[in-house]
Amino acid sequence: MFSRRDRLPRAQFPSVLKTGRRLSSPHFLAVISPEGRGYAVVIPKKVARLSVTRHKIKRRVLAALRTMTLPPSLVLFPKSSVSSVSYKDIQIEIKNLLS
């Protein structure tokens, strides 16, 4: 997890999602916005039904994000196919998506 000061507050989600630029790759959808400050990884039950799977995906994605320089505001939505991807591939794909 990111520290509390690095997380995107729930109140800023609507404005970030409305004004942000959307980028997509085979396993991720990213929303980057100049408004707001913080980061979020959102994994709905539609992507991974079991909480164990959702938490595993989230841990891998957050670990990959910690190794990169990030934009001021980022919301990342992994797709359901990400559960079968290795950590190295996740890291490479996120890096390519954000650059």
C-alpha positions as a Markdown table, in Angstrom:
| # | Residue | x | y | z |
|---|---|---|---|---|
| 1 | Met | 0.0 | 0.0 | 0.0 |
| 2 | Phe | 1.0 | 3.6 | -0.5 |
| 3 | Ser | 1.2 | 5.7 | 2.6 |
| 4 | Arg | -1.9 | 7.6 | 3.5 |
| 5 | Arg | -0.6 | 10.9 | 2.1 |
| 6 | Asp | 0.2 | 9.3 | -1.3 |
| 7 | Arg | -3.3 | 7.8 | -1.8 |
| 8 | Leu | -5.9 | 9.5 | -3.9 |
| 9 | Pro | -8.8 | 10.6 | -1.6 |
| 10 | Arg | -12.1 | 9.1 | -2.4 |
| 11 | Ala | -13.6 | 12.6 | -2.8 |
| 12 | Gln | -11.3 | 13.3 | -5.7 |
| 13 | Phe | -12.2 | 10.2 | -7.7 |
| 14 | Pro | -15.0 | 11.7 | -9.7 |
| 15 | Ser | -13.0 | 14.8 | -10.8 |
| 16 | Val | -10.0 | 12.7 | -11.7 |
| 17 | Leu | -12.0 | 10.2 | -13.7 |
| 18 | Lys | -13.9 | 12.9 | -15.5 |
| 19 | Thr | -11.0 | 15.1 | -16.5 |
| 20 | Gly | -8.2 | 12.5 | -16.8 |
| 21 | Arg | -6.5 | 11.2 | -19.8 |
| 22 | Arg | -7.2 | 7.5 | -20.4 |
| 23 | Leu | -4.5 | 5.1 | -21.5 |
| 24 | Ser | -5.0 | 1.3 | -22.1 |
| 25 | Ser | -2.9 | -1.7 | -22.6 |
| 26 | Pro | -3.7 | -5.4 | -22.9 |
| 27 | His | -3.9 | -5.8 | -19.1 |
| 28 | Phe | -4.5 | -2.3 | -17.7 |
| 29 | Leu | -6.5 | 0.9 | -18.0 |
| 30 | Ala | -4.9 | 4.0 | -16.5 |
| 31 | Val | -6.4 | 7.4 | -15.9 |
| 32 | Ile | -3.9 | 10.2 | -15.5 |
| 33 | Ser | -5.1 | 13.6 | -14.4 |
| 34 | Pro | -3.4 | 17.0 | -13.7 |
| 35 | Glu | -6.1 | 17.5 | -11.0 |
| 36 | Gly | -5.7 | 16.0 | -7.6 |
| 37 | Arg | -2.7 | 14.3 | -6.0 |
| 38 | Gly | -2.4 | 10.6 | -5.2 |
| 39 | Tyr | -2.5 | 7.1 | -6.6 |
| 40 | Ala | -5.1 | 4.4 | -6.6 |
| 41 | Val | -5.4 | 0.8 | -7.8 |
| 42 | Val | -9.0 | -0.3 | -8.3 |
| 43 | Ile | -9.9 | -3.9 | -8.7 |
| 44 | Pro | -13.7 | -4.6 | -8.8 |
| 45 | Lys | -15.3 | -8.0 | -8.1 |
| 46 | Lys | -16.1 | -8.2 | -11.8 |
| 47 | Val | -12.3 | -8.6 | -12.5 |
| 48 | Ala | -11.5 | -11.1 | -9.7 |
| 49 | Arg | -14.3 | -12.7 | -7.7 |
| 50 | Leu | -12.2 | -13.9 | -4.8 |
| 51 | Ser | -10.7 | -11.3 | -2.4 |
| 52 | Val | -7.5 | -13.4 | -2.2 |
| 53 | Thr | -7.1 | -12.9 | -6.0 |
| 54 | Arg | -7.9 | -9.2 | -5.8 |
| 55 | His | -5.4 | -8.7 | -3.1 |
| 56 | Lys | -2.7 | -10.6 | -4.9 |
| 57 | Ile | -3.2 | -8.5 | -8.0 |
| 58 | Lys | -3.1 | -5.3 | -6.0 |
| 59 | Arg | 0.1 | -6.3 | -4.1 |
| 60 | Arg | 1.9 | -7.1 | -7.4 |
| 61 | Val | 0.7 | -3.8 | -9.1 |
| 62 | Leu | 1.6 | -1.7 | -6.1 |
| 63 | Ala | 5.0 | -3.3 | -5.8 |
| 64 | Ala | 5.6 | -2.5 | -9.5 |
| 65 | Leu | 4.4 | 1.1 | -9.1 |
| 66 | Arg | 6.8 | 1.7 | -6.2 |
| 67 | Thr | 9.8 | 1.1 | -8.5 |
| 68 | Met | 8.7 | 3.9 | -11.0 |
| 69 | Thr | 8.4 | 7.6 | -11.2 |
| 70 | Leu | 4.7 | 8.4 | -11.3 |
| 71 | Pro | 2.5 | 11.2 | -12.6 |
| 72 | Pro | 0.9 | 13.5 | -9.9 |
| 73 | Ser | -2.5 | 11.7 | -10.1 |
| 74 | Leu | -3.0 | 8.1 | -11.3 |
| 75 | Val | -5.9 | 5.6 | -11.1 |
| 76 | Leu | -5.1 | 2.2 | -12.4 |
| 77 | Phe | -7.7 | -0.4 | -13.3 |
| 78 | Pro | -6.3 | -3.9 | -13.9 |
| 79 | Lys | -8.3 | -6.1 | -16.3 |
| 80 | Ser | -9.2 | -9.7 | -15.5 |
| 81 | Ser | -6.4 | -11.1 | -17.6 |
| 82 | Val | -3.8 | -9.7 | -15.3 |
| 83 | Ser | -4.2 | -12.5 | -12.8 |
| 84 | Ser | -2.3 | -14.9 | -15.1 |
| 85 | Val | 0.6 | -12.5 | -15.8 |
| 86 | Ser | 4.0 | -12.6 | -14.0 |
| 87 | Tyr | 5.3 | -9.8 | -11.8 |
| 88 | Lys | 8.0 | -8.9 | -14.3 |
| 89 | Asp | 5.5 | -8.7 | -17.2 |
| 90 | Ile | 3.3 | -6.4 | -15.0 |
| 91 | Gln | 6.2 | -4.2 | -14.3 |
| 92 | Ile | 7.2 | -3.9 | -17.9 |
| 93 | Glu | 3.6 | -3.3 | -19.1 |
| 94 | Ile | 3.0 | -0.5 | -16.5 |
| 95 | Lys | 6.3 | 1.2 | -17.4 |
| 96 | Asn | 5.4 | 1.1 | -21.1 |
| 97 | Leu | 1.9 | 2.4 | -20.4 |
| 98 | Leu | 3.0 | 5.3 | -18.3 |
| 99 | Ser | 5.9 | 6.4 | -20.6 |
